């Protein structure tokens, strides 16, 4: 009898010791304000992480009672958010731009020329874009000018470039990527003359019977095809440089809007090697080489790379008057813009995308483009579960807005506050009211995925947040906000930059919120953007960025 009692007491003691033993984890974040962005938008004090995944979020007391770890980090009340997702950008293009002439913020065409000249003087000798007598293949490439920012708002002319660079081809792309200025040597290499036939979905500008050097939309591609392809080394360098800047801004996933398979292969290789930590959702360019491979092999997915969509261009940009409108431009009579492909092209490929199980994401700026693409989507059979996206959705006719449920608007709040200075000139008083209508799109569609479109806009997600909520630019203009009826709340904006963006990528089960079982992708900020004065959002600094529970950036 006594022996049985002794055995029972030992068993009870053993069970008690098991129930009090702490579980081992790799990292505990505590004394924080953790915005989980889960379905109830819950806020926690502490988070336990193991093997790159979140194990639990709870109070400090509960987490320390249940877990022990190798590393503890006391955040002393700092705010923690899911890693930001930029739902529409050009990550590789941004990285390549860091190796080229930066023309963003130029105040005149003379300022543009000054930067180009300084670039050729100051760039290191190993820069392959630098003109050299020994290599006739070298080009001068730049991007970022916007004539709407200049006192003279007319397109520039190639004459000055011809005089400075008579033998070196020059291509300077407008900020939106939908227009470019090239010099005579570039036109010569591309075999473009005054007799060149009209370009479908593009325009070769002429004045007094002479080429001005301005190319719009598809006409730009006539010159691009003659620029030497980037080497693998330059692509790798561009990706890693872009990563450094984006991690410092709290971005842990980027949606690159339009790449070729050859670029994706490089991305996959350096992600697998561990050099590229950034997670990427890549839209495939509307191109035959991509169709030949991916329509045969299907989508491709790893933990860091997601290739499940194709990117189409319906029209151009509003700033260069390439957006396809239902009615004439207010500031250009008898001009409605144009489609970049025949209407049948979009209908044909919408059907193929649906049949092959790919997501279709289409650049639509004008209301005519939006209408054509929406109808193509619906005719192909796209439903809510297909998650087909319309990128930008800048000008939307109310009639199409009403039937857009199930389509995801992928929008960029800083476009509104960049374009507001001249959008009314292009669209007129009535039509501009249905432009950049993010709240209206949210109400109809149920969510909005938010991004920047960098390098068209700044890479900063804090500018995205501020523009969406305050409807002002970084200068605080206009005082009372631009069409504030379409402002988003802070919670809606944060969701658009995290869980809704993840949903638009079919990734909401693995990222976009801080929940048990999801990737430990999170950021620590020096300012609580959910509570601070809205103007202070622009001053916010990222203290650290984590991907898979690994610290990949820390401010100095």
C-alpha positions in Angstrom: 0.0 0.0 0.0 2.7 2.5 1.0 4.7 1.5 -2.1 1.7 2.4 -4.3 1.3 5.8 -2.6 4.9 6.5 -3.1 4.7 5.7 -6.8 1.6 8.0 -7.1 3.4 10.9 -5.4 6.4 10.5 -7.7 4.1 10.5 -10.8 2.3 13.6 -9.6 5.6 15.3 -9.0 6.8 14.4 -12.5 3.7 15.7 -14.1 3.9 19.0 -12.2 7.5 19.4 -13.3 6.5 18.8 -17.0 3.7 21.4 -16.8 6.0 24.1 -15.5 8.9 23.4 -17.9 9.3 26.3 -20.3 9.3 25.8 -24.1 12.5 26.9 -25.9 12.3 29.7 -28.5 14.9 31.7 -30.4 13.7 35.2 -29.6 11.3 37.0 -27.3 10.2 40.6 -28.0 8.7 42.2 -24.9 7.7 45.5 -23.4 6.4 46.5 -26.8 3.2 47.8 -28.4 2.7 45.1 -31.0 0.0 45.7 -33.6 -0.9 42.3 -34.8 -3.2 43.5 -37.6 -5.2 40.2 -37.1 -8.9 40.0 -37.7 -9.7 41.8 -34.4 -6.7 44.2 -34.7 -5.4 43.0 -31.4 -2.5 44.7 -29.6 0.0 42.7 -27.5 3.1 43.3 -25.3 5.3 40.4 -26.2 6.0 37.9 -29.0 7.8 34.6 -29.0 9.6 33.4 -32.2 11.1 30.0 -33.1 12.6 28.8 -36.5 11.6 32.0 -38.2 7.9 31.7 -37.3 5.7 33.3 -34.6 4.9 31.0 -31.8 2.7 33.2 -29.7 1.7 36.8 -28.9 0.5 37.7 -25.4 1.3 39.8 -22.3 4.9 40.0 -21.0 3.9 37.8 -18.0 2.3 35.0 -20.0 5.1 34.9 -22.6 7.9 34.7 -20.0 5.9 32.2 -18.0 5.6 29.9 -21.0 8.9 30.4 -22.9 12.6 30.6 -22.4 14.9 31.8 -25.1 18.4 32.5 -26.4 17.7 36.2 -27.0 15.4 38.6 -25.3 14.8 42.2 -26.6 13.2 44.8 -24.4 11.7 47.4 -26.6 10.8 49.8 -23.8 7.4 50.7 -25.2 8.3 51.0 -28.9 5.8 50.2 -31.5 6.0 46.9 -33.6 4.2 46.4 -36.9 4.1 43.6 -39.5 6.7 44.2 -42.1 5.4 46.6 -44.7 4.5 45.2 -48.1 4.7 47.5 -51.2 2.0 46.1 -53.4 3.2 47.8 -56.6 6.8 48.9 -57.2 9.7 48.3 -59.6 12.3 46.9 -57.2 14.8 45.8 -59.9 14.2 49.0 -61.9 14.8 51.1 -58.8 18.1 49.3 -58.2 19.2 49.8 -61.8 18.3 53.4 -61.5 20.8 53.8 -58.6 23.4 53.1 -61.3 22.1 55.8 -63.7 21.4 59.5 -63.8 18.9 60.5 -61.1 16.7 63.2 -62.6 14.0 63.3 -59.8 13.3 66.8 -58.5 14.9 68.6 -61.4 13.3 72.1 -61.7 14.0 72.8 -65.4 15.4 71.1 -68.5 18.7 73.0 -67.9 18.8 71.3 -64.5 18.3 68.0 -66.2 21.2 68.7 -68.6 23.4 69.8 -65.7 22.8 66.5 -63.9 23.6 64.5 -67.0 26.9 66.3 -67.6 27.9 65.9 -63.9 27.1 62.2 -64.1 29.4 61.7 -67.0 32.2 63.6 -65.2 31.9 62.0 -61.8 30.9 58.4 -62.3 33.6 55.8 -61.6 35.5 54.5 -64.7 34.0 51.0 -64.2 30.4 52.2 -64.9 29.4 50.6 -68.1 26.8 53.3 -69.0 29.6 55.9 -69.1 30.4 57.0 -72.6 33.9 55.9 -73.8 35.6 56.2 -77.2 36.7 52.6 -76.9 33.2 51.2 -76.5 30.6 52.4 -78.9 27.9 50.4 -77.1 27.8 52.6 -74.1 24.7 54.7 -73.5 23.8 57.5 -71.0 20.7 56.5 -69.2 18.6 58.6 -66.8 15.2 58.8 -65.3 13.0 61.0 -63.2 12.3 64.3 -65.0 8.7 65.7 -64.9 7.9 68.8 -67.0 4.9 69.4 -64.8 7.4 70.5 -62.1 9.0 73.1 -64.4 8.1 76.7 -65.1 7.9 75.8 -68.8 5.6 72.8 -68.7 6.2 71.8 -72.3 8.1 68.7 -73.3 11.9 69.4 -73.8 13.7 69.1 -77.1 16.8 67.0 -78.0 18.8 70.0 -79.4 20.9 70.6 -76.3 21.7 66.9 -75.9 22.7 66.7 -79.5 25.2 69.6 -79.1 26.8 68.1 -75.9 26.6 64.4 -76.9 26.8 64.2 -80.7 28.2 60.7 -80.8 26.9 59.1 -77.5 23.3 57.9 -77.3 21.3 59.4 -74.5 17.9 58.2 -73.2 16.2 60.2 -70.3 13.0 58.7 -69.2 10.2 60.7 -67.6 9.3 60.0 -64.0 6.4 57.7 -64.8 8.3 55.6 -67.3 5.8 56.4 -70.1 7.7 59.0 -72.0 11.4 59.6 -72.8 13.7 62.2 -74.4 16.4 60.7 -76.6 19.1 62.5 -78.6 19.8 62.1 -82.4 22.4 59.4 -81.9 19.9 57.3 -80.0 17.3 57.8 -82.8 19.9 56.9 -85.4 20.8 53.6 -83.6 17.1 52.8 -83.4 16.6 53.6 -87.1 13.8 56.1 -86.2 13.3 58.9 -88.8 10.5 61.2 -89.8 9.3 58.4 -92.1 8.9 55.9 -89.2 5.4 54.5 -89.3 2.9 55.4 -86.5 3.4 53.2 -83.4 0.4 51.3 -82.0 -0.1 52.5 -78.4 2.6 55.1 -78.7 3.7 58.4 -80.3 6.8 59.8 -81.9 6.6 63.6 -81.4 7.4 65.9 -84.3 7.5 69.7 -84.6 7.8 71.6 -87.8 8.6 68.4 -89.7 11.4 67.4 -87.4 11.8 64.8 -84.6 11.9 66.5 -81.2 13.3 63.4 -79.4 10.2 62.8 -77.4 8.8 59.3 -77.4 5.6 58.3 -75.6 4.7 54.8 -74.4 5.3 52.0 -76.9 7.5 54.3 -79.0 10.0 54.3 -76.1 10.4 50.6 -76.7 11.7 51.2 -80.2 14.9 52.7 -78.6 15.0 50.5 -75.5 15.5 47.4 -77.6 18.9 48.8 -78.8 20.3 49.4 -75.4 22.7 46.6 -74.4 21.3 44.1 -71.9 22.4 44.4 -68.3 25.0 41.8 -67.2 24.1 39.4 -64.4 26.6 41.2 -62.1 24.8 44.5 -62.6 21.4 42.9 -61.9 22.7 41.4 -58.7 24.3 44.7 -57.6 21.0 46.5 -58.4 18.9 44.0 -56.3 21.2 44.2 -53.3 21.4 48.0 -53.4 17.6 48.2 -53.7 17.3 45.8 -50.8 19.5 47.9 -48.5 17.4 51.0 -49.0 14.1 49.1 -48.7 14.9 47.3 -45.5 15.8 50.6 -44.0 12.3 51.7 -44.8 10.7 48.7 -43.1 9.8 46.9 -46.3 9.9 43.1 -46.0 8.0 42.2 -49.2 7.9 44.0 -52.5 5.6 43.4 -55.5 7.8 44.0 -58.6 5.4 45.0 -61.4 6.7 43.4 -64.5 9.9 41.3 -65.0 11.2 38.8 -67.4 12.1 35.1 -66.6 15.8 35.9 -66.9 15.5 38.5 -64.2 13.5 36.1 -62.0 16.1 33.4 -62.3 18.7 35.7 -60.9 16.4 36.8 -58.1 15.7 33.1 -57.2 19.4 32.3 -57.3 20.5 35.0 -54.9 17.5 34.4 -52.6 18.5 30.8 -52.4 22.1 31.8 -51.6 20.9 33.9 -48.7 22.1 37.2 -50.1 18.7 38.5 -51.0 16.6 38.4 -47.9 13.7 40.5 -49.3 10.6 38.5 -50.1 9.3 39.2 -53.6 6.0 38.8 -55.4 6.8 39.2 -59.1 4.4 40.0 -61.8 5.5 38.6 -65.2 5.7 41.0 -68.1 3.2 40.6 -70.9 5.8 39.0 -73.2 6.1 35.9 -75.4 9.3 34.4 -73.6 7.4 34.5 -70.3 4.3 32.9 -71.9 6.4 30.2 -73.5 7.8 29.1 -70.2 5.3 29.9 -67.5 2.1 28.9 -69.3 3.7 25.5 -69.8 5.2 25.1 -66.3 2.7 27.1 -64.2 3.2 29.4 -61.2 6.4 29.2 -59.2 6.6 29.6 -55.4 9.2 29.5 -52.6 9.2 31.1 -49.2 10.7 34.2 -50.6 9.5 34.3 -54.2 6.0 34.2 -55.6 5.5 34.1 -59.4 1.8 33.6 -60.0 0.6 36.7 -62.0 1.1 38.5 -65.3 1.3 42.3 -65.6 -0.5 44.0 -68.5 -0.5 47.7 -69.6 -3.9 49.0 -70.7 -2.8 52.6 -71.2 -0.1 55.1 -70.3 0.1 57.9 -67.7 -2.0 60.9 -67.1 1.0 63.2 -66.8 2.1 62.4 -70.3 -1.5 62.4 -71.6 -1.2 58.7 -72.5 -4.0 57.6 -70.1 -7.0 56.3 -72.1 -10.1 58.4 -71.3 -13.8 58.1 -72.1 -13.9 61.8 -72.9 -11.4 64.3 -74.3 -8.6 65.7 -72.2 -9.6 69.0 -70.7 -6.3 70.6 -71.8 -6.0 68.9 -75.2 -8.9 69.0 -77.6 -9.8 65.9 -79.7 -7.4 63.8 -77.6 -8.4 60.9 -75.4 -5.1 59.1 -75.0 -4.8 55.5 -76.3 -4.6 51.8 -75.4 -1.1 50.2 -75.5 -2.4 47.1 -77.1 -5.4 46.2 -79.3 -8.5 45.7 -77.2 -8.6 42.0 -78.4 -5.2 41.4 -76.8 -6.6 41.9 -73.3 -9.7 39.8 -73.9 -7.6 37.0 -75.4 -5.1 36.9 -72.5 -7.8 37.3 -69.8 -9.2 34.0 -71.0 -5.8 32.4 -71.0 -5.0 33.6 -67.6 -8.2 32.3 -66.2 -7.8 28.9 -67.9 -4.1 28.5 -66.8 -4.7 29.7 -63.2 -2.7 32.9 -63.3 -3.6 36.1 -61.7 -4.1 39.0 -64.1 -2.9 42.5 -63.0 -3.5 45.4 -65.4 -2.1 48.9 -65.3 -5.2 51.2 -65.8 -5.0 55.0 -65.4 -7.8 56.3 -67.5 -11.5 55.6 -67.1 -11.8 54.1 -70.6 -8.9 51.7 -69.9 -10.6 50.7 -66.6 -13.9 50.0 -68.3 -12.2 47.9 -71.0 -10.2 45.8 -68.6 -13.0 45.4 -66.1 -15.2 44.0 -68.9 -12.4 41.7 -70.1 -12.0 40.4 -66.5 -15.7 39.8 -66.1 -16.1 38.2 -69.5 -13.3 35.8 -68.8 -15.1 34.6 -65.7 -13.0 36.3 -63.0 -14.5 36.0 -59.6 -13.5 37.3 -56.1 -11.5 34.2 -55.4 -9.3 34.8 -58.5 -8.1 38.1 -56.9 -7.5 39.8 -60.2 -6.1 43.3 -59.7 -6.3 46.6 -61.4 -3.1 48.5 -60.9 -3.4 52.3 -60.1 -7.2 52.7 -60.9 -6.6 56.4 -61.0 -9.7 57.6 -62.9 -12.8 55.4 -62.6 -16.2 56.2 -64.0 -19.0 55.8 -61.4 -20.8 53.2 -63.7 -17.7 50.9 -63.6 -17.1 51.6 -59.9 -20.5 50.1 -59.1 -19.7 46.7 -60.7 -16.1 46.4 -59.4 -16.8 44.2 -56.4 -14.4 41.2 -56.4 -11.6 43.1 -58.2 -8.7 44.3 -56.1 -7.6 48.0 -56.6 -3.9 48.2 -56.2 -3.3 51.9 -55.6 -0.6 54.3 -54.7 -1.6 57.2 -52.4 1.4 59.4 -53.2 0.2 59.5 -56.8 -2.8 61.5 -55.7 -0.7 64.0 -53.8 1.9 64.3 -56.6 -0.7 64.6 -59.4 -3.1 66.9 -57.6 -1.2 70.1 -58.8 -2.3 69.4 -62.4 -4.8 66.6 -62.4 -7.7 69.1 -62.7 -6.1 70.6 -65.8 -6.1 67.2 -67.5 -9.6 66.0 -66.3 -11.7 69.0 -65.5 -13.7 69.8 -62.4 -16.3 67.0 -62.7 -14.1 64.1 -63.7 -11.3 64.8 -61.2 -13.8 64.1 -58.4 -13.7 60.4 -59.5 -9.9 60.2 -59.6 -7.7 58.8 -56.8 -10.9 57.7 -55.1 -9.4 55.3 -52.6 -12.2 55.3 -50.0 -14.8 54.8 -52.7 -12.9 51.9 -54.1 -12.4 50.4 -50.6 -16.2 50.7 -50.0 -17.1 48.9 -53.2 -14.2 46.3 -53.4 -13.8 45.6 -49.7 -10.0 46.2 -49.6 -7.3 48.2 -51.3 -3.7 47.1 -51.7 -1.3 50.0 -51.2 2.1 50.7 -52.7 4.3 53.4 -54.1 5.2 52.6 -57.7 8.8 53.5 -56.8 10.9 54.8 -58.5 8.0 56.8 -59.9 7.4 57.9 -56.3 9.7 57.8 -53.3 10.2 54.4 -51.7 9.1 55.6 -48.3 6.0 53.7 -46.9 5.6 56.6 -44.4 4.8 58.9 -47.3 2.3 56.3 -48.4 0.7 56.3 -44.9 0.7 60.1 -44.6 -0.8 60.6 -48.1 -3.5 58.1 -47.6 -4.6 59.5 -44.3 -3.9 63.3 -44.6 -4.3 63.5 -48.4 -1.4 66.0 -48.4 2.1 65.9 -49.8 5.3 66.0 -47.8 5.1 69.8 -47.9 1.7 69.8 -46.1 -0.1 70.9 -49.2 -3.0 71.5 -49.5 -3.7 72.8 -46.0 -7.1 71.0 -45.8 -6.2 68.0 -47.8 -6.9 66.9 -51.4 -10.5 65.5 -51.9 -10.5 64.3 -48.3 -13.7 62.4 -48.8 -11.4 59.7 -50.2 -9.0 59.7 -47.3 -8.4 56.4 -45.5 -8.3 55.8 -41.8 -5.1 54.8 -40.1 -6.3 51.3 -39.6 -7.4 51.0 -43.2 -4.1 52.3 -44.4 -2.1 50.0 -42.2 -4.1 47.0 -43.5 -3.6 48.2 -47.0 0.2 48.1 -46.4 0.2 44.7 -44.7 -2.7 42.1 -44.6 -4.6 43.4 -47.6 -1.5 43.6 -49.7 -0.7 40.1 -48.6 -4.2 39.0 -49.6 -3.8 40.6 -53.0 -0.7 38.3 -53.4 -2.4 35.1 -52.1 -0.1 35.3 -49.1 -2.3 36.2 -46.2 -1.9 32.9 -44.5 1.9 33.4 -44.2 2.4 37.1 -43.8 0.7 40.5 -43.5 -0.1 40.1 -39.9 1.7 39.0 -36.7 -0.1 35.7 -35.8 0.9 32.3 -34.6 2.4 30.2 -37.4 3.2 33.1 -39.7 6.6 34.4 -40.8 8.3 36.6 -38.1 8.5 39.5 -40.5 8.2 42.7 -38.4 9.6 46.1 -37.9 10.3 48.3 -34.8 9.6 52.0 -35.2 10.6 55.0 -33.1 7.1 56.5 -33.4 3.7 54.9 -33.0 2.1 55.9 -36.3 -1.3 54.8 -35.1 -1.3 57.4 -32.3 1.1 60.2 -33.1 0.2 63.5 -34.7 -0.3 62.7 -38.4 2.5 65.1 -39.4 4.9 63.2 -37.2 4.5 60.1 -39.4 6.8 61.7 -42.0 9.5 61.9 -39.3 9.3 58.2 -38.3 12.4 56.2 -38.3 12.7 52.4 -38.6 14.8 51.2 -35.7 15.1 47.6 -36.9 13.6 45.2 -39.6 13.2 41.5 -39.1 12.6 38.8 -41.7 12.1 35.2 -40.5 13.0 36.4 -37.0 16.4 37.5 -38.3 17.4 41.1 -37.8 18.2 42.3 -41.4 18.4 46.1 -40.6 19.2 48.1 -37.6 19.5 51.9 -37.5 22.8 53.3 -36.4 
